[in-house]
Amino acid sequence: MRLRVLVGLVSIATVVGTCSLLAGCKTEPAATVKEANALDVKAVEAPDPVGDPRFKEFFDRVRLYVKVHDTADARVPSLKETSDPRQLSEREKALADEIRVERAGAHQGDVFSPAAAKEIADIVAADFTMRPPSDQKAILLEVPMKVPPAINTDYPTTLPLATVPAGLLMKLPTLPEALEYRFLGRHLILRDIKANLIVDFIPDAVPAPPVKTAGRRQTHGR
């Protein structure tokens, strides 16, 4: 996962570096998550949390989940090379059902340990706080907002999968290939990619937007 992120950042860095050589090139606020990613070029300098002792328990729990995933995956017949969306969807559902059997009774916080959840929520909050409001809005533009997360349920497929900004990914604990971070409203989701399953989540990891106060015209009596 980290290799994919680094390759993407190198490509972005090349584009931005070329742009900086042009006299008329200006940095504009991000309007989409892709533009927000482009503003994350300096994220290659972010600290790598792999092996960070703060996340040891989290990594241990992730490894246990991957074993569950692999056990379930081995019980679902593999597909021959196919681009048939129906077959792909059927296998995804079958894998998700097997994982649900393996994780019957799973609860929020089973993978995100309390200590790791706090550290990760602090990282997400700090990242968003550093971004201008326009960038924050762009990042959450495609995020499903009104569906509350629940463990062992499908990640909503009615909207495109909203990408976590590259700069933020570089600051978060590195995940194995089977898992990824996604947003669902203000919650940070741990998603099983092949099963499209919500494995765990951190509630309200994204800070609430500031409340806009409308100015009131004061009237003075005589």
Residue, then its C-alpha position, 0 to 999 in steps of 0.5 A: m500500500r505504501l509503495r502505491v502511495l509513494v509512486g502516486l506522490v512521485s508523479i504528483a511531485t513531478v507535475v507540481g515541480t513543473c508547474s512551479l517553473l512557470a511564471g503564471c502558475k499559482t496555488e489555488p484552493a483544492a476543489t476535489v480530493k485529487e487536488a487536495n492530494a496534489l497539495d500533499v506533495k510534501a507528505v513524502e517527508a512525513p514520519d513513517p509510523v511503521g514500527d511505532p510502539r504507539f501502534k504495536e497493539f493495533f498491528d497485532r490486532v490487524r495481523l489477527y484480522v488478516k488471518v481471519h480474512d485469509t481463512a475465509d478467503a480460502r473457503v470461497p472458490s477462486l474466480k478465473e480471470t474475468s471482468d464480469p461484474r456479476q461474478l466479481s460481486e458474487r464472490e465479494k459477497a461470498l467472502a464478506d459472508e464467510i468473514r461475518v461467520e468468522r467474526a460473529g459478535a465482533h464489536q467496534g474497537d476490536v481492531f482499533s485498540p483504545a490507545a491506537a484509536k486516540e492516536i489515530a484520531d489525533i493524527v486525523a484531527a491535526d491533519f484536517t486542522m492544518r488544511p484550509p476549509s476549502d480543502q477540508k470540504a473537498i476531501l469530504l465531498e464524495v464521502p457518504m455522510k448519512v449512513p452510520p457505520a456498523i461492524n461487519t456491514d458493507y461499505p456503501t456502494t451507492l457513491p464512489l469510494a472517497t479517497v483518504p488524502a495521500g498526505l494523511l495516509m503517510k502519517l497513519p499506521t501502514l496497513p497490509e494489502a487486504l485493508e485500507y482506510r476510508f471515511l464514512g461521514r466523520h468516522l474513519i473506517l477500516r475497510d476490507i478491500k476484497a470483501n467491501l466490509i467495514v472491519d472497524f471504525i473510529p467514531d468522529a475522527v474527523p473534526a466537526p466543521p466550525v459553526k457559521t454564525a450569521g450576523r444579526r442586524q441590531t435594532h435600537g428602540r427610541 
